[in-house]
Every structure is written in structure tokens, then in C-alpha cells.
């Protein structure tokens, strides 16, 4: 396994920033805070002003994961479904490869997401003719909640690793 983010280690926590639906006029709010070795992706998703998503994205990491089969996220959730986002370039907007995860509430588990489960999307829509996920050039990793899951959300994460 390769540790990508270890939130118990400040040097391995990475820098994260929010990308919420406010960029399109929505009012959803989400961010990632690191406290006592746990990253909390939390906030509120709202449908107001045609909104409906909250996300966070790592700063540029540029990592070659071609020797690995997927991503493992050690998480505890709220029974909502989240997306793990992978980008293969450093553009703000473009193709995002997404895999879904629904962590248990109140219980920590490792969730394995094979690279084959990541589908290409653009602004939430499947892109049929996109290039395959090139795991040799992962630029950023992100977390997202969408799909009309309105209200308060909280996903806690200890680590994100490649397996």
C-alpha cells in the first residue's frame, strides 16, 4: 500500500480546498477540517438556486499509481453516499473520474475502490467517450456529496491509500 493522505500526520495530511455549488450560484457549503488525526468533510447541501453539491479537492499531488489497483479510504460516515474524485490533470474544470462509497455510520471501516470502478464524468454527467483513467498521472483527489442528498452531512476519514 502507498499512503496518499494520513490525517494523523500533519506532513501527510495535504492541503485541501472547497469547491461547492456556489461557483454556479448555489448556496451549499462544505469543507474539510483536520482535528485530532481525523479529517471531517462536512457541511450542508442545499437545493436553493439550483444547487446540490459540496466538495473538497486536494492541492496538486501528481502521483503515479500505475503499480496499484485502486484507492482505500478508511472512513466513518452518516449512511449518505459520497464520491471519491480523481483528476488526471490540474485543470479546475474538466473530466473527473468518480467512484461511490457509502460508509457505515458510527463504525470505522476500510473501503476499497478499484480503479475499474471510477467512471468518467463532466459536471456530474457520464462521459461515454472519455479517455480511460490514466493512473500514472493522478493530479488531485477529491471528495463530493451530490445526487439530491440535501441537508447536513459528515464524512470522517483517517487515511486515503493506494492498494
C-alpha positions in Angstrom: 0.0 0.0 0.0 1.0 3.6 -0.6 -0.2 6.2 1.9 -1.6 9.2 0.0 -3.1 11.1 2.9 -2.7 10.2 6.6 -4.7 12.7 8.7 -2.9 11.8 11.9 0.3 13.2 10.4 0.3 16.9 9.6 3.0 16.4 7.0 0.9 13.7 5.2 -2.5 15.4 5.5 -2.1 17.5 2.4 -3.8 20.8 1.6 -7.5 20.7 0.7 -9.9 23.4 -0.5 -13.6 23.5 -1.1 -15.3 23.6 -4.5 -19.1 24.0 -3.7 -22.1 24.8 -5.8 -21.6 28.5 -5.0 -19.5 28.6 -8.2 -22.7 28.1 -10.1 -25.0 30.3 -7.9 -25.9 27.6 -5.3 -25.7 28.0 -1.5 -24.3 24.6 -0.4 -21.3 24.7 2.0 -18.8 22.0 2.7 -15.2 22.0 3.8 -12.6 19.6 5.2 -11.2 20.2 8.7 -8.5 18.1 10.4 -8.8 17.6 14.1 -7.1 15.0 16.4 -6.0 12.9 13.4 -9.3 12.8 11.6 -10.4 14.7 8.5 -14.0 15.8 8.6 -15.7 16.6 5.3 -18.8 18.2 6.5 -21.4 20.9 5.8 -24.8 21.3 4.2 -26.1 20.5 0.7 -29.0 22.8 -0.4 -31.2 22.7 -3.5 -31.7 26.5 -3.4 -30.6 28.5 -6.5 -30.3 25.2 -8.5 -27.6 24.0 -6.1 -27.0 20.5 -4.9 -23.3 19.6 -4.3 -20.4 20.2 -1.9 -16.9 19.0 -2.5 -13.3 19.3 -1.4 -10.2 18.8 -3.5 -6.6 18.2 -2.6 -3.9 20.6 -3.9 -1.9 19.2 -6.8 -0.3 15.9 -5.8 0.9 14.5 -9.2 1.4 10.8 -8.2 1.9 7.7 -10.3 -0.4 4.9 -9.1 0.0 2.7 -12.1 1.5 -0.1 -9.9 -1.7 -0.1 -7.8 -5.2 -1.5 -8.2 -7.3 1.2 -6.5 -7.9 3.5 -3.6 -8.7 2.5 0.0 -10.4 5.1 2.2 -10.6 4.5 6.0 -13.8 6.2 6.9 -16.9 6.5 9.1 -19.9 8.1 7.6 -23.5 9.0 8.1 -25.1 6.5 5.7 -25.0 9.0 2.8 -23.3 8.2 -0.5 -20.1 10.1 -1.3 -17.9 10.2 -4.4 -14.2 9.9 -4.4 -12.9 12.0 -7.3 -9.7 11.5 -9.3 -8.4 14.1 -11.8 -5.6 13.4 -14.2 -4.7 17.0 -14.9 -4.5 20.2 -13.0 -7.4 22.0 -14.7 -10.1 23.4 -12.4 -12.9 22.1 -14.6 -12.8 19.0 -16.8 -13.2 15.3 -16.7 -13.4 13.8 -13.2 -13.2 10.0 -12.5 -15.7 9.1 -9.8 -16.4 6.1 -7.6 -19.1 5.9 -5.0 -18.7 4.9 -1.4 -21.3 4.7 1.4 -19.5 4.4 4.7 -21.3 3.0 7.7 -22.5 5.3 10.5 -20.6 5.1 13.8 -18.2 2.4 12.6 -14.7 2.8 11.0 -14.0 0.6 8.0 -11.7 0.3 5.1 -13.5 0.9 1.7 -11.7 -0.4 -1.3 -12.4 1.3 -4.6 -10.8 -0.4 -7.6 -9.7 1.9 -10.3 -12.1 0.0 -12.6 -15.0 1.4 -10.6 -14.1 5.0 -11.4 -16.3 6.4 -14.2 -15.5 9.5 -16.2 -17.9 12.4 -15.6 -18.1 16.1 -16.5 -20.2 18.3 -14.2 -22.0 15.2 -12.9 -22.8 13.6 -16.2 -21.2 10.4 -17.5 -18.8 10.9 -20.4 -19.1 7.9 -22.8 -16.1 8.7 -25.0 -13.6 9.9 -22.4 -10.1 8.6 -22.2 -9.7 5.8 -19.6 -8.4 6.7 -16.2 -4.6 7.0 -16.6 -3.4 6.0 -13.1 0.2 7.0 -14.0 -0.8 10.7 -13.6 -3.2 11.3 -10.8 -3.2 15.1 -10.3 -5.7 15.6 -7.4 -8.0 13.6 -5.2 -11.4 14.9 -4.0 -14.5 14.1 -2.1 -18.0 15.0 -3.1 -21.6 14.7 -2.0 -24.4 15.3 -4.5 -27.4 13.4 -6.0 -30.1 15.3 -4.1 -28.8 14.3 -0.7 -29.9 17.6 0.8 -29.2 18.6 4.4 -26.3 18.2 6.8 -23.6 15.7 6.1 -20.4 14.5 7.7 -17.8 12.0 6.5 -14.8 11.3 8.7 -11.6 10.0 7.2 -8.4 8.6 8.8 -6.4 7.7 5.7 -6.5 7.5 1.9 -4.2 4.9 0.4 -3.5 3.2 -2.9 -3.7 -0.6 -2.7 
